[in-house]
Amino acid sequence: MTLKGTLRSVLIVSIFTLVSRATGLIRDIVIAKNIGANSLSDAFWIAFRIPNMLRKIFAEGSFAQAFIPTLSLARTESRNENSLSENIHNLITRMALLLTTSLIIITVLGIIFTPFIIKIFASGVYKNNNNNQFYVTVLMTRIMFPYVILISLTAFASCILNTWKKFSIPAITPALLNISMVLTCLVFSKETIQPIYALALGVVVGGIAQFAIQWIAISKVKLQPSVSFDFTSAYNDKYVKNIIKKMMPALLGVSVSQISLLINTNIATWLTPGSLTWLTLADRIVDLPTALIGLALGTVMLPDLSKSYINNDHDKYKLLINNSLKIIMLFGIPSMVCMISIPNGLVTVLFHYGEFNQIDVYNTKLAVLAYSIGLLGMMSIKILSSAFYAMQDTITPTKTSLLSLFLAQTLNIFLVPLYSHVGIAISYSVGATLNSLFMLFLLTKNKVFKSYKNSWITMLLRLVPSSILMGIFLNLFENKINWIELQSSIIQRFSLLSFVLIVGFIIYTASLFIFGMRSKDFLSLFITK
């Protein structure tokens, strides 16, 4: 991909992802304002987390990591990238058949065994049952389980579009879910449907909207699957066999991260009511740069990485990894410093409304600080894992994930009794950082990754002091402004925070220029050939 093409693709994904995350923040603000941080809000996040976990395991995670490289291979072997070959059409149709069948079975079983699932993965809810929390959690989980089918097929369509470098629709699609949840929560009053149940219905409605827009998109480029019930041909297809073969270790690898999330969720259900909500909202803040940069880069680069490796263009492959990690540092270091420098301002402006009180702000702020220390690791994992998946190596990331899971949960044993929900966030951050370091070490050891040491030293000598200067400025406003007292003026709050962040960004970019970074240095990171 050319400089212009790479930069354009990353910008498209980042901009549309920003829109999606912005609507996600609005959704979380509405939930915090109307429900607060309590046993009911925790019940919703538990119920919402279970189908999302299955989606990440079976669709966006292991499936995508095995499907995109194989689809790229099939596309290369067809020697006709401008039309839909018979091989590619058969592959898409057969995978759609197997995926849909599996999802229906999983959803039906999930609805039947929901009480058992909650007892296992949210044992504190079952044991304590504050305000009928167990009953509410079971009901909302059952309402939202069909979302697994909808969002997984949506992710399937996204894989196809991303392989054909159609990035905009997959990037903007999550906004539909957020908009649906906000509208259902606001439209239904307490006299009709409780907001907590309206949210659950909004998830299903949003899933339908996401599925519809993606299916229309792949139909327009004539990549939609045909209706088929030929299971024999599906299982005997060489590409399908390759996907299933590669999915198994990837399934374990993605499952590890989701198992870690479930363990943390289970631990949080035994803590103070609201703990899971504090962790969830803090994660939303920290997840913004991860999605805008890490996810955007991983989405754009995986097809190029796969193509480079298939074509034996190892120099381009190494350059893609190196430049992607530099972009992560360029945006990740100042993002981490920002969250460490002004966490109270971020949490207060975003969530301190209605039922979400000062105690909730304080506890969420602590979680933001704990998560922020692992931000670089969280952002890097997407790139580093993509480097392995492009080589069709799904085993190595699984091994590093397992080791990181063990170390993180060992830390939980010591940290949670001391720091409550903050201990969970610290353990997660340490685990993500170690996972990224393990993968980077193995890529370097196997001579897959070349660090270009001198250029890295030069870049870090510019990034670190620039970020520190920005952090000093942001922290001055963190300490001088009483964000809580500005509650009566939402516009003033958002305007002031926006002003502070924009000036902080200007200080960062100006400092980069002073320390020697020029526009050509930035643009060179997007050159992939």
Kinemage of the C-alpha trace (Angstrom):
@kinemage 1
@onewidth
@group {chain A} dominant
@subgroup {mainchain}
@vectorlist {calphas} color= white
{ca met a 1} P 0.000 0.000 0.000
{ca thr a 2} L 1.314 3.482 -0.847
{ca leu a 3} L 1.965 6.246 1.675
{ca lys a 4} L -1.234 7.983 0.614
{ca gly a 5} L -3.234 4.761 0.745
{ca thr a 6} L -1.949 3.678 4.149
{ca leu a 7} L -2.402 7.105 5.730
{ca arg a 8} L -5.862 7.440 4.219
{ca ser a 9} L -6.931 4.001 5.467
{ca val a 10} L -5.646 4.602 8.992
{ca leu a 11} L -7.318 8.025 9.091
{ca ile a 12} L -10.631 6.609 7.851
{ca val a 13} L -10.648 3.855 10.450
{ca ser a 14} L -9.514 6.237 13.204
{ca ile a 15} L -12.095 8.916 12.375
{ca phe a 16} L -14.990 6.489 12.161
{ca thr a 17} L -13.750 4.674 15.258
{ca leu a 18} L -13.677 8.051 17.027
{ca val a 19} L -17.317 8.581 16.078
{ca ser a 20} L -18.164 5.107 17.389
{ca arg a 21} L -16.269 5.650 20.637
{ca ala a 22} L -17.816 9.099 21.071
{ca thr a 23} L -21.287 7.582 20.827
{ca gly a 24} L -20.079 4.901 23.231
{ca leu a 25} L -19.093 7.552 25.751
{ca ile a 26} L -22.485 9.220 25.328
{ca arg a 27} L -24.071 5.834 25.991
{ca asp a 28} L -22.010 5.382 29.154
{ca ile a 29} L -22.846 8.920 30.306
{ca val a 30} L -26.564 8.194 29.879
{ca ile a 31} L -26.240 4.894 31.768
{ca ala a 32} L -24.235 6.501 34.586
{ca lys a 33} L -26.688 9.400 34.873
{ca asn a 34} L -29.849 7.272 34.882
{ca ile a 35} L -28.641 4.219 36.791
{ca gly a 36} L -25.448 5.238 38.611
{ca ala a 37} L -22.925 2.751 39.994
{ca asn a 38} L -24.714 0.111 42.044
{ca ser a 39} L -25.828 -3.508 42.021
{ca leu a 40} L -28.243 -2.903 39.102
{ca ser a 41} L -25.628 -1.227 36.912
{ca asp a 42} L -23.224 -4.050 37.745
{ca ala a 43} L -25.950 -6.522 36.708
{ca phe a 44} L -26.256 -4.847 33.308
{ca trp a 45} L -22.506 -4.832 32.663
{ca ile a 46} L -22.259 -8.514 33.635
{ca ala a 47} L -25.144 -9.413 31.317
{ca phe a 48} L -23.703 -7.293 28.495
{ca arg a 49} L -20.225 -8.754 28.986
{ca ile a 50} L -21.219 -12.400 28.473
{ca pro a 51} L -22.511 -12.147 24.848
{ca asn a 52} L -19.701 -9.702 24.079
{ca met a 53} L -17.193 -12.239 25.363
{ca leu a 54} L -18.616 -14.908 23.049
{ca arg a 55} L -18.550 -12.440 20.160
{ca lys a 56} L -14.870 -11.690 20.741
{ca ile a 57} L -14.008 -15.377 21.080
{ca phe a 58} L -15.908 -16.777 18.110
{ca ala a 59} L -16.072 -13.857 15.687
{ca glu a 60} L -13.844 -10.811 16.047
{ca gly a 61} L -11.062 -12.753 17.749
{ca ser a 62} L -10.051 -16.233 16.671
{ca phe a 63} L -12.214 -16.295 13.551
{ca ala a 64} L -10.967 -12.973 12.186
{ca gln a 65} L -7.343 -13.870 12.898
{ca ala a 66} L -7.676 -17.107 10.926
{ca phe a 67} L -10.161 -15.945 8.272
{ca ile a 68} L -8.502 -12.752 6.985
{ca pro a 69} L -5.068 -14.315 6.206
{ca thr a 70} L -6.772 -17.315 4.556
{ca leu a 71} L -9.115 -15.091 2.559
{ca ser a 72} L -6.073 -13.048 1.476
{ca leu a 73} L -4.373 -16.278 0.412
{ca ala a 74} L -7.430 -17.401 -1.562
{ca arg a 75} L -7.616 -13.995 -3.190
{ca thr a 76} L -3.938 -14.128 -4.187
{ca glu a 77} L -4.242 -17.657 -5.559
{ca ser a 78} L -7.290 -16.736 -7.616
{ca arg a 79} L -5.059 -14.248 -9.510
{ca asn a 80} L -8.076 -12.035 -10.082
{ca glu a 81} L -8.467 -9.380 -7.400
{ca asn a 82} L -11.080 -7.380 -9.279
{ca ser a 83} L -13.840 -9.950 -9.348
{ca leu a 84} L -15.326 -12.569 -7.115
{ca ser a 85} L -13.786 -15.892 -8.128
{ca glu a 86} L -15.573 -19.177 -7.586
{ca asn a 87} L -13.077 -20.185 -4.885
{ca ile a 88} L -13.649 -17.012 -2.892
{ca his a 89} L -17.425 -17.193 -3.267
{ca asn a 90} L -17.440 -20.805 -2.084
{ca leu a 91} L -15.181 -19.952 0.849
{ca ile a 92} L -17.414 -17.084 1.995
{ca thr a 93} L -20.612 -19.126 1.571
{ca arg a 94} L -19.278 -22.195 3.361
{ca met a 95} L -17.848 -20.238 6.273
{ca ala a 96} L -21.123 -18.330 6.622
{ca leu a 97} L -22.985 -21.652 6.841
{ca leu a 98} L -20.714 -23.128 9.518
{ca leu a 99} L -20.495 -19.888 11.503
{ca thr a 100} L -24.261 -19.305 11.518
{ca thr a 101} L -25.000 -22.888 12.551
{ca ser a 102} L -22.478 -22.742 15.386
{ca leu a 103} L -23.832 -19.410 16.609
{ca ile a 104} L -27.438 -20.635 16.697
{ca ile a 105} L -26.429 -23.660 18.772
{ca ile a 106} L -24.352 -21.520 21.160
{ca thr a 107} L -27.168 -18.984 21.581
{ca val a 108} L -29.862 -21.580 22.294
{ca leu a 109} L -27.648 -23.354 24.829
{ca gly a 110} L -26.678 -20.010 26.356
{ca ile a 111} L -30.295 -18.964 26.899
{ca ile a 112} L -31.150 -22.330 28.464
{ca phe a 113} L -28.169 -22.405 30.810
{ca thr a 114} L -27.974 -18.691 31.663
{ca pro a 115} L -28.573 -19.183 35.416
{ca phe a 116} L -25.755 -21.716 35.566
{ca ile a 117} L -23.442 -19.390 33.591
{ca ile a 118} L -24.116 -16.500 35.979
{ca lys a 119} L -23.529 -18.721 39.009
{ca ile a 120} L -20.116 -19.694 37.619
{ca phe a 121} L -18.863 -16.404 36.189
{ca ala a 122} L -20.526 -13.952 38.591
{ca ser a 123} L -20.684 -16.014 41.759
{ca gly a 124} L -20.828 -12.936 43.976
{ca val a 125} L -24.113 -11.923 42.334
{ca tyr a 126} L -25.632 -15.336 43.070
{ca lys a 127} L -24.310 -15.462 46.629
{ca asn a 128} L -25.213 -11.921 47.698
{ca asn a 129} L -28.252 -11.299 45.432
{ca asn a 130} L -28.503 -7.610 46.359
{ca asn a 131} L -31.816 -6.111 45.160
{ca asn a 132} L -32.650 -9.332 43.243
{ca gln a 133} L -29.460 -8.751 41.260
{ca phe a 134} L -29.188 -12.423 40.258
{ca tyr a 135} L -32.694 -12.489 38.744
{ca val a 136} L -32.110 -9.199 36.905
{ca thr a 137} L -28.749 -10.398 35.553
{ca val a 138} L -30.224 -13.678 34.277
{ca leu a 139} L -33.156 -11.931 32.583
{ca met a 140} L -30.990 -9.319 30.845
{ca thr a 141} L -28.460 -11.938 29.721
{ca arg a 142} L -31.234 -13.968 28.105
{ca ile a 143} L -32.626 -10.882 26.379
{ca met a 144} L -29.199 -10.035 24.957
{ca phe a 145} L -28.033 -13.528 23.950
{ca pro a 146} L -29.390 -13.276 20.346
{ca tyr a 147} L -26.977 -10.358 19.964
{ca val a 148} L -24.234 -13.015 19.737
{ca ile a 149} L -25.585 -14.188 16.367
{ca leu a 150} L -26.106 -10.689 15.003
{ca ile a 151} L -22.767 -9.205 15.998
{ca ser a 152} L -20.777 -12.299 15.013
{ca leu a 153} L -22.219 -12.257 11.491
{ca thr a 154} L -21.528 -8.528 11.452
{ca ala a 155} L -17.893 -9.267 12.333
{ca phe a 156} L -17.817 -11.891 9.558
{ca ala a 157} L -18.888 -9.254 7.048
{ca ser a 158} L -16.300 -6.834 8.478
{ca cys a 159} L -13.516 -9.354 7.827
{ca ile a 160} L -14.531 -9.551 4.177
{ca leu a 161} L -14.734 -5.773 3.781
{ca asn a 162} L -11.400 -5.207 5.544
{ca thr a 163} L -9.679 -7.759 3.295
{ca trp a 164} L -10.919 -5.765 0.302
{ca lys a 165} L -9.731 -2.591 2.069
{ca lys a 166} L -13.268 -1.287 2.628
{ca phe a 167} L -12.634 0.042 6.124
{ca ser a 168} L -15.222 2.777 6.677
{ca ile a 169} L -18.418 0.743 7.196
{ca pro a 170} L -16.875 -1.726 9.700
{ca ala a 171} L -15.369 1.186 11.635
{ca ile a 172} L -18.605 3.186 11.926
{ca thr a 173} L -20.910 0.213 12.590
{ca pro a 174} L -20.410 0.088 16.415
{ca ala a 175} L -21.967 3.555 16.631
{ca leu a 176} L -25.328 2.039 15.687
{ca leu a 177} L -25.326 -0.109 18.818
{ca asn a 178} L -24.495 2.858 21.032
{ca ile a 179} L -27.159 5.056 19.438
{ca ser a 180} L -29.751 2.304 19.832
{ca met a 181} L -28.933 1.851 23.530
{ca val a 182} L -29.083 5.592 24.210
{ca leu a 183} L -32.428 6.010 22.435
{ca thr a 184} L -34.089 3.049 24.140
{ca cys a 185} L -32.846 4.173 27.550
{ca leu a 186} L -34.148 7.718 27.029
{ca val a 187} L -37.414 6.884 25.244
{ca phe a 188} L -38.707 4.308 27.700
{ca ser a 189} L -39.638 5.897 30.993
{ca lys a 190} L -39.773 4.120 34.332
{ca glu a 191} L -43.562 3.904 33.967
{ca thr a 192} L -43.243 1.701 30.861
{ca ile a 193} L -39.953 -0.222 30.917
{ca gln a 194} L -37.220 0.179 33.502
{ca pro a 195} L -34.151 1.839 31.904
{ca ile a 196} L -32.036 -1.194 32.794
{ca tyr a 197} L -34.282 -3.489 30.694
{ca ala a 198} L -34.617 -0.890 27.947
{ca leu a 199} L -30.831 -1.002 27.605
{ca ala a 200} L -30.943 -4.768 27.097
{ca leu a 201} L -33.577 -4.382 24.360
{ca gly a 202} L -31.477 -1.623 22.822
{ca val a 203} L -28.562 -4.037 22.478
{ca val a 204} L -30.644 -6.415 20.347
{ca val a 205} L -32.076 -3.592 18.219
{ca gly a 206} L -28.562 -2.218 17.739
{ca gly a 207} L -27.330 -5.665 16.712
{ca ile a 208} L -30.005 -5.855 14.012
{ca ala a 209} L -28.967 -2.424 12.684
{ca gln a 210} L -25.280 -3.397 12.664
{ca phe a 211} L -25.991 -6.639 10.838
{ca ala a 212} L -28.171 -4.909 8.226
{ca ile a 213} L -25.682 -2.178 7.294
{ca gln a 214} L -22.770 -4.618 6.971
{ca trp a 215} L -24.753 -7.053 4.852
{ca ile a 216} L -25.820 -4.238 2.541
{ca ala a 217} L -22.144 -3.207 2.246
{ca ile a 218} L -20.866 -6.653 1.211
{ca ser a 219} L -23.808 -7.027 -1.183
{ca lys a 220} L -22.812 -3.816 -2.960
{ca val a 221} L -19.348 -5.225 -3.704
{ca lys a 222} L -20.900 -8.612 -4.603
{ca leu a 223} L -19.180 -10.481 -1.790
{ca gln a 224} L -22.301 -11.738 -0.024
{ca pro a 225} L -22.626 -15.484 0.646
{ca ser a 226} L -25.289 -17.601 -1.009
{ca val a 227} L -27.865 -19.603 0.916
{ca ser a 228} L -26.476 -23.108 1.324
{ca phe a 229} L -26.955 -26.178 3.509
{ca asp a 230} L -24.144 -28.215 1.960
{ca phe a 231} L -22.244 -29.091 5.136
{ca thr a 232} L -20.197 -31.795 3.392
{ca ser a 233} L -18.657 -29.383 0.888
{ca ala a 234} L -18.087 -26.862 3.668
{ca tyr a 235} L -16.088 -29.280 5.799
{ca asn a 236} L -14.107 -30.574 2.791
{ca asp a 237} L -13.115 -27.131 1.463
{ca lys a 238} L -9.325 -26.752 1.757
{ca tyr a 239} L -9.573 -23.108 2.793
{ca val a 240} L -12.235 -23.865 5.395
{ca lys a 241} L -10.055 -26.647 6.784
{ca asn a 242} L -7.165 -24.206 7.036
{ca ile a 243} L -9.335 -21.653 8.862
{ca ile a 244} L -10.598 -24.254 11.342
{ca lys a 245} L -7.043 -25.521 11.868
{ca lys a 246} L -5.753 -22.015 12.551
{ca met a 247} L -8.785 -21.094 14.640
{ca met a 248} L -8.181 -23.716 17.300
{ca pro a 249} L -5.024 -22.237 18.868
{ca ala a 250} L -6.284 -18.715 18.142
{ca leu a 251} L -9.541 -19.639 19.870
{ca leu a 252} L -7.567 -20.605 22.939
{ca gly a 253} L -5.500 -17.417 22.716
{ca val a 254} L -8.525 -15.123 22.479
{ca ser a 255} L -10.324 -17.206 25.082
{ca val a 256} L -7.440 -16.570 27.464
{ca ser a 257} L -7.997 -12.805 27.376
{ca gln a 258} L -11.748 -13.276 27.766
{ca ile a 259} L -11.259 -15.791 30.573
{ca ser a 260} L -9.083 -13.203 32.284
{ca leu a 261} L -11.909 -10.675 31.871
{ca leu a 262} L -14.442 -13.123 33.289
{ca ile a 263} L -12.225 -13.940 36.256
{ca asn a 264} L -11.852 -10.222 36.941
{ca thr a 265} L -15.621 -9.795 36.591
{ca asn a 266} L -16.213 -12.628 39.030
{ca ile a 267} L -13.788 -11.099 41.534
{ca ala a 268} L -15.479 -7.694 41.180
{ca thr a 269} L -18.892 -9.187 42.045
{ca trp a 270} L -17.549 -9.949 45.526
{ca leu a 271} L -16.398 -6.375 46.103
{ca thr a 272} L -18.330 -3.207 46.969
{ca pro a 273} L -21.489 -2.798 44.809
{ca gly a 274} L -20.550 -0.541 41.896
{ca ser a 275} L -16.994 -1.913 41.569
{ca leu a 276} L -17.684 -3.490 38.188
{ca thr a 277} L -19.228 -0.246 36.934
{ca trp a 278} L -16.179 1.756 38.085
{ca leu a 279} L -13.869 -0.640 36.259
{ca thr a 280} L -16.039 -0.652 33.135
{ca leu a 281} L -16.223 3.145 32.846
{ca ala a 282} L -12.486 3.502 33.515
{ca asp a 283} L -11.838 0.943 30.800
{ca arg a 284} L -13.968 2.998 28.398
{ca ile a 285} L -11.675 5.996 28.872
{ca val a 286} L -8.454 4.018 28.500
{ca asp a 287} L -9.881 2.072 25.558
{ca leu a 288} L -10.283 5.223 23.452
{ca pro a 289} L -6.633 5.560 22.317
{ca thr a 290} L -6.360 1.770 22.121
{ca ala a 291} L -9.215 1.655 19.624
{ca leu a 292} L -8.310 4.820 17.711
{ca ile a 293} L -4.676 3.849 17.170
{ca gly a 294} L -4.016 0.211 18.100
{ca leu a 295} L -7.200 -1.244 16.640
{ca ala a 296} L -7.144 1.045 13.598
{ca leu a 297} L -3.551 0.125 12.760
{ca gly a 298} L -4.152 -3.570 13.354
{ca thr a 299} L -7.229 -3.513 11.122
{ca val a 300} L -5.445 -1.733 8.276
{ca met a 301} L -2.116 -3.554 8.572
{ca leu a 302} L -3.244 -7.201 8.921
{ca pro a 303} L -4.209 -7.600 5.228
{ca asp a 304} L -0.930 -5.912 4.176
{ca leu a 305} L 1.112 -7.998 6.617
{ca ser a 306} L -0.525 -11.180 5.322
{ca lys a 307} L 0.049 -10.205 1.702
{ca ser a 308} L 3.699 -9.265 2.346
{ca tyr a 309} L 4.402 -12.558 4.078
{ca ile a 310} L 2.628 -14.613 1.396
{ca asn a 311} L 4.679 -12.815 -1.292
{ca asn a 312} L 7.921 -13.371 0.683
{ca asp a 313} L 8.472 -9.617 0.902
{ca his a 314} L 10.098 -9.863 4.329
{ca asp a 315} L 11.655 -6.390 4.253
{ca lys a 316} L 8.240 -4.800 3.814
{ca tyr a 317} L 6.834 -7.105 6.493
{ca lys a 318} L 9.460 -5.970 9.025
{ca leu a 319} L 9.008 -2.321 8.043
{ca leu a 320} L 5.244 -2.561 8.596
{ca ile a 321} L 5.734 -3.897 12.123
{ca asn a 322} L 8.444 -1.371 12.970
{ca asn a 323} L 6.499 1.643 11.711
{ca ser a 324} L 3.256 0.486 13.331
{ca leu a 325} L 4.944 0.229 16.731
{ca lys a 326} L 6.443 3.692 16.279
{ca ile a 327} L 2.988 5.101 15.561
{ca ile a 328} L 1.760 3.363 18.731
{ca met a 329} L 4.480 5.127 20.736
{ca leu a 330} L 3.856 8.477 19.027
{ca phe a 331} L 0.237 8.539 20.197
{ca gly a 332} L 0.345 6.074 23.090
{ca ile a 333} L 2.939 7.771 25.296
{ca pro a 334} L 1.146 11.169 25.385
{ca ser a 335} L -2.212 9.395 25.867
{ca met a 336} L -0.834 7.554 28.889
{ca val a 337} L 0.655 10.759 30.311
{ca cys a 338} L -2.664 12.558 29.751
{ca met a 339} L -4.618 9.975 31.745
{ca ile a 340} L -2.091 10.021 34.564
{ca ser a 341} L -2.040 13.838 34.640
{ca ile a 342} L -5.756 14.707 34.547
{ca pro a 343} L -7.834 11.626 35.521
{ca asn a 344} L -10.213 13.512 37.817
{ca gly a 345} L -11.091 15.994 35.088
{ca leu a 346} L -11.743 13.221 32.564
{ca val a 347} L -13.968 11.129 34.842
{ca thr a 348} L -15.868 14.071 36.344
{ca val a 349} L -16.672 15.754 33.034
{ca leu a 350} L -17.757 12.502 31.402
{ca phe a 351} L -19.740 10.775 34.131
{ca his a 352} L -20.526 12.980 37.162
{ca tyr a 353} L -24.251 13.441 36.519
{ca gly a 354} L -27.499 12.218 38.062
{ca glu a 355} L -27.051 8.996 40.036
{ca phe a 356} L -23.266 8.949 39.533
{ca asn a 357} L -21.896 10.654 42.660
{ca gln a 358} L -18.514 11.931 43.929
{ca ile a 359} L -17.605 8.576 45.470
{ca asp a 360} L -18.164 6.955 42.078
{ca val a 361} L -15.960 9.602 40.454
{ca tyr a 362} L -13.153 8.968 42.941
{ca asn a 363} L -13.217 5.188 42.533
{ca thr a 364} L -13.410 5.394 38.745
{ca lys a 365} L -10.481 7.840 38.727
{ca leu a 366} L -8.344 5.360 40.665
{ca ala a 367} L -9.179 2.656 38.125
{ca val a 368} L -8.216 4.991 35.250
{ca leu a 369} L -4.802 5.557 36.844
{ca ala a 370} L -4.303 1.813 37.274
{ca tyr a 371} L -5.347 0.972 33.713
{ca ser a 372} L -3.262 3.767 32.184
{ca ile a 373} L 0.036 2.161 33.208
{ca gly a 374} L -0.726 -0.706 30.829
{ca leu a 375} L -1.915 1.442 27.928
{ca leu a 376} L 1.165 0.959 25.736
{ca gly a 377} L 0.943 -2.791 26.200
{ca met a 378} L -2.766 -2.826 25.353
{ca met a 379} L -2.168 -0.789 22.190
{ca ser a 380} L 0.843 -2.850 21.068
{ca ile a 381} L -0.816 -6.254 21.449
{ca lys a 382} L -3.029 -5.732 18.391
{ca ile a 383} L -0.016 -5.031 16.158
{ca leu a 384} L 2.236 -7.731 17.599
{ca ser a 385} L -0.434 -10.430 17.487
{ca ser a 386} L -1.264 -9.434 13.891
{ca ala a 387} L 2.395 -10.002 13.014
{ca phe a 388} L 2.063 -13.618 14.121
{ca tyr a 389} L -1.366 -14.144 12.555
{ca ala a 390} L -0.084 -12.849 9.210
{ca met a 391} L 2.431 -15.725 9.313
{ca gln a 392} L -0.526 -17.996 10.160
{ca asp a 393} L 1.114 -18.605 13.527
{ca thr a 394} L -1.729 -18.635 16.028
{ca ile a 395} L 0.086 -20.772 18.595
{ca thr a 396} L 2.721 -18.291 19.812
{ca pro a 397} L 0.261 -15.526 20.822
{ca thr a 398} L -1.734 -18.192 22.654
{ca lys a 399} L 1.303 -19.215 24.690
{ca thr a 400} L 2.160 -15.632 25.620
{ca ser a 401} L -1.481 -14.958 26.542
{ca leu a 402} L -1.586 -18.011 28.812
{ca leu a 403} L 1.603 -16.978 30.588
{ca ser a 404} L 0.329 -13.411 31.003
{ca leu a 405} L -3.010 -14.686 32.326
{ca phe a 406} L -1.264 -16.786 34.953
{ca leu a 407} L 0.941 -13.890 36.075
{ca ala a 408} L -1.940 -11.373 36.146
{ca gln a 409} L -4.219 -13.626 38.179
{ca thr a 410} L -1.366 -14.407 40.562
{ca leu a 411} L -1.034 -10.659 41.115
{ca asn a 412} L -4.781 -10.457 41.812
{ca ile a 413} L -4.310 -12.767 44.796
{ca phe a 414} L -2.051 -10.182 46.424
{ca leu a 415} L -3.405 -6.882 45.075
{ca val a 416} L -7.201 -7.238 45.369
{ca pro a 417} L -7.197 -7.700 49.182
{ca leu a 418} L -5.050 -4.559 49.443
{ca tyr a 419} L -6.516 -2.287 46.770
{ca ser a 420} L -9.966 -3.752 45.998
{ca his a 421} L -11.117 -2.986 42.409
{ca val a 422} L -7.941 -0.978 41.726
{ca gly a 423} L -5.933 -4.164 42.270
{ca ile a 424} L -7.841 -5.799 39.402
{ca ala a 425} L -6.955 -2.909 37.080
{ca ile a 426} L -3.274 -3.017 38.079
{ca ser a 427} L -3.080 -6.772 37.467
{ca tyr a 428} L -4.738 -6.387 34.065
{ca ser a 429} L -2.305 -3.626 33.072
{ca val a 430} L 0.726 -5.642 34.135
{ca gly a 431} L -0.591 -8.681 32.244
{ca ala a 432} L -1.132 -6.689 29.026
{ca thr a 433} L 2.334 -5.138 29.264
{ca leu a 434} L 4.015 -8.500 29.840
{ca asn a 435} L 2.064 -10.084 26.981
{ca ser a 436} L 3.254 -7.424 24.537
{ca leu a 437} L 6.852 -7.715 25.770
{ca phe a 438} L 6.792 -11.504 25.416
{ca met a 439} L 5.582 -11.260 21.809
{ca leu a 440} L 8.083 -8.523 20.961
{ca phe a 441} L 10.907 -10.613 22.415
{ca leu a 442} L 9.914 -13.655 20.345
{ca leu a 443} L 9.568 -11.641 17.132
{ca thr a 444} L 13.025 -10.163 17.714
{ca lys a 445} L 14.553 -13.507 18.691
{ca asn a 446} L 13.213 -15.162 15.529
{ca lys a 447} L 14.519 -12.223 13.454
{ca val a 448} L 11.012 -11.392 12.280
{ca phe a 449} L 11.139 -7.932 13.846
{ca lys a 450} L 13.983 -5.494 13.252
{ca ser a 451} L 13.970 -2.560 15.648
{ca tyr a 452} L 16.213 -0.092 13.742
{ca lys a 453} L 17.770 0.820 17.101
{ca asn a 454} L 19.163 4.266 16.244
{ca ser a 455} L 15.871 5.551 14.842
{ca trp a 456} L 14.044 4.300 17.946
{ca ile a 457} L 16.438 6.082 20.309
{ca thr a 458} L 16.058 9.315 18.346
{ca met a 459} L 12.284 9.038 18.368
{ca leu a 460} L 11.997 8.296 22.098
{ca leu a 461} L 14.297 11.212 22.933
{ca arg a 462} L 11.702 13.399 21.241
{ca leu a 463} L 8.526 11.717 22.487
{ca val a 464} L 9.292 11.315 26.185
{ca pro a 465} L 10.284 14.911 27.071
{ca ser a 466} L 7.471 16.292 24.890
{ca ser a 467} L 4.954 14.120 26.728
{ca ile a 468} L 6.343 15.151 30.120
{ca leu a 469} L 5.969 18.853 29.263
{ca met a 470} L 2.386 18.245 28.191
{ca gly a 471} L 1.728 16.280 31.397
{ca ile a 472} L 3.019 19.110 33.600
{ca phe a 473} L 0.625 21.532 31.901
{ca leu a 474} L -2.367 19.184 32.226
{ca asn a 475} L -1.645 18.460 35.877
{ca leu a 476} L -1.654 22.184 36.675
{ca phe a 477} L -5.273 22.373 35.522
{ca glu a 478} L -6.110 19.097 37.272
{ca asn a 479} L -5.134 20.684 40.586
{ca lys a 480} L -6.394 24.241 40.002
{ca ile a 481} L -9.903 23.484 38.701
{ca asn a 482} L -12.638 22.072 40.919
{ca trp a 483} L -14.323 19.919 38.288
{ca ile a 484} L -16.999 18.729 40.737
{ca glu a 485} L -18.308 22.266 41.372
{ca leu a 486} L -18.859 22.783 37.641
{ca gln a 487} L -21.630 20.159 37.648
{ca ser a 488} L -24.366 22.751 37.084
{ca ser a 489} L -22.864 23.813 33.756
{ca ile a 490} L -22.304 20.844 31.460
{ca ile a 491} L -21.285 23.049 28.531
{ca gln a 492} L -18.729 24.905 30.655
{ca arg a 493} L -17.317 21.601 31.888
{ca phe a 494} L -16.876 20.105 28.433
{ca ser a 495} L -15.603 23.364 26.956
{ca leu a 496} L -12.985 23.791 29.674
{ca leu a 497} L -11.777 20.194 29.436
{ca ser a 498} L -11.656 20.401 25.637
{ca phe a 499} L -9.645 23.630 25.831
{ca val a 500} L -7.160 22.112 28.284
{ca leu a 501} L -6.703 18.962 26.180
{ca ile a 502} L -6.306 20.907 22.936
{ca val a 503} L -3.682 23.210 24.457
{ca gly a 504} L -1.954 20.140 25.889
{ca phe a 505} L -1.873 18.579 22.424
{ca ile a 506} L -0.451 21.804 20.959
{ca ile a 507} L 2.276 21.797 23.619
{ca tyr a 508} L 3.093 18.181 22.747
{ca thr a 509} L 3.306 18.768 18.987
{ca ala a 510} L 5.255 22.022 19.420
{ca ser a 511} L 7.703 20.251 21.732
{ca leu a 512} L 8.177 17.496 19.152
{ca phe a 513} L 9.082 20.169 16.610
{ca ile a 514} L 11.500 21.848 19.043
{ca phe a 515} L 13.177 18.501 19.714
{ca gly a 516} L 13.701 17.952 15.994
{ca met a 517} L 10.719 16.024 14.632
{ca arg a 518} L 9.428 17.172 11.249
{ca ser a 519} L 6.391 16.316 9.143
{ca lys a 520} L 8.519 14.096 6.883
{ca asp a 521} L 9.458 12.013 9.931
{ca phe a 522} L 5.775 11.505 10.702
{ca leu a 523} L 4.780 10.714 7.117
{ca ser a 524} L 7.657 8.239 6.745
{ca leu a 525} L 5.947 6.003 9.304
{ca phe a 526} L 3.142 5.357 6.812
{ca ile a 527} L 5.414 4.366 3.931
{ca thr a 528} L 5.035 0.635 3.388
{ca lys a 529} L 6.952 0.051 0.210
